[in-house]
Amino acid sequence: MKIKKTALIGMGAIGTVYGKLLHDRFGDNFKVIAGKSRKERLQKSGFTLNGETFYPQIVSAGDEENFDLIIFCVKNYQLEEALEDVKTFVGDNTILITFLNGVTARDRISKAFPRNKALYGLSMKIDAIRTEEGIVNTVNGEIHFGEADNTVISPEVKAVQECFNEAGIENIVFPDMIRMIWKKFMLNVGVNQVTAVTRAPYGKVTHVKTNLVLFREAMKEVLAIAKAQNIDLREEDVEEFVTLMSNFSPMGKTSMLQDIEAKRKTEVDYFAGTVIEMGNKLNIPTPVNFVLYNIIKSLEEMY
């Protein structure tokens, strides 16, 4: 199995970084999927990364083409629309992979395309941010991806890894991807939401005592929910993230803080919203996430 034709939907900060790498390597065998209303504009404007504008081919619903791999980089609240936009590009053997935050995206994709292989995926250690001039980044980070269990690597995972390697996209296939997805979810629930309500850059997350309290406690609620479902999250994972955030670029900002500052819709429904919903089902209290959720929703409403 070899991936020859690749497409990506969602050219935000993360999508632009990886889209540029795929475009540089595969040329016309890489395309960007977009809604019809945006196709013409995107073809004219292109995408700008670190001051360089590139012009991948844009396809939209109705164009007749199947891809070997489709990558989802949209926001969670855009996923339903994206699933409609990609329908005409999904063939019998198309592999689907999500780079979305949270723990629900892969299952939503799999439900929409039950006959296709849908892989778990997430982007780690990337520092891309959106500016008026385009996307700016210094670190491309790495993709963690795979099936739920990768003790034996499937042909589809191997094919995607070869594609990423060829494009220069750093990647790791972990034996237990459910653990990795939940680890990233726990981090996002903590750091994204705390920075959104406090306006703290990375350097103020762990170095301001009250921010650190919120950061830890929000993550611990995720930990309790994971343990109740026999998902392998651990107390030491919380402390690992405290150490990790202490070493991040001091003035860097989370995606949710960037959304708040730009008065954009956030993914809070898929962070605290998911935590609250799961907590209610499992009878696990989630007071910190309840408060964070309501503050962030209030900020959205005021904007």
Steps between C-alpha positions, in 0.01 A plus 500: 500500500635841400347843540530698178226762528447698819254771600459720805198692624546786745787734412525676832826526693572127524352418160714762327824369654437141395329600176815687395717193565264276302471753217878541477552126475202376298406803287177438307449167679415706809181706506307712747128428544282806564137600477387630160447851633866524604665318209547795265625733773752247631629428149576871458638570848694179561635428847784683670744333740792695645468763228492253210174459307425169329214398274385139530213385280159548664214254450143520625192280515401388153853471367556138400808359667582243767792527738708234671525712816286786632622699800256694718643819657178697556371613838268257678195718441578497125526122473140426396529743209841357410358147490250620240772681304717188467224253405566504128875443556474189717548178306480140616864499615539859620674527839371777726700658782416776746736756653211655698521567872282312746394136521191485278615588145623160385176330604295766322700448181470122530124527546472710183716258297462160669655308209823700502801478728495800736820555699561687822742789471619809680758772455753556777768763573401723207509877561307633199293816552274700272590863427365764262780408259428127512628210708829529688687212661849395602437137604307255279446260787405138442193293425404219736263265322377146441229249579376473857748212549822500299687210655476362147525774236218480243567549126304827511708642785820394327387669177417826680833492683686459171304794357583721799865397493523583130351846564736568791222490761641371827275226638473230765270199511430411864390151609206651694353794310199526731740592781672760281172656384381530860834642615474779242134549595596538865766757411261697279227500764752645743720740309268623223213583730703653781685727258172594332347631825818654646659627171823336617778420251683171550750660736226594746320164513721333761684805637185665633386296800125537445532415129690186595224398742236531226723322247555201731142473624346517150732217389425292809131495410594347162723252682210387721273450197770304315563272797128427529509379137820296541695740276870506583552851639718546806572748778852542365354615167361807676842585643665429165285773346579742782869453419433520126315831524778646715734460202273632223576826319411757773299734276339229286122467507259208485257470209205570729657819634563606140134430423384706798724792408380487139137472618458167322294201608698261722502123540384517865202272424748227408727562802310595817171413332615143443643476852173618654291263287717199583514599865121510519472154341760353736384693809841670529502866615661747257466838675815660356404417143143614570627845601751520212228398255260769615761776500617414147143471370428840655801650322378349170151639556631850572704495179 
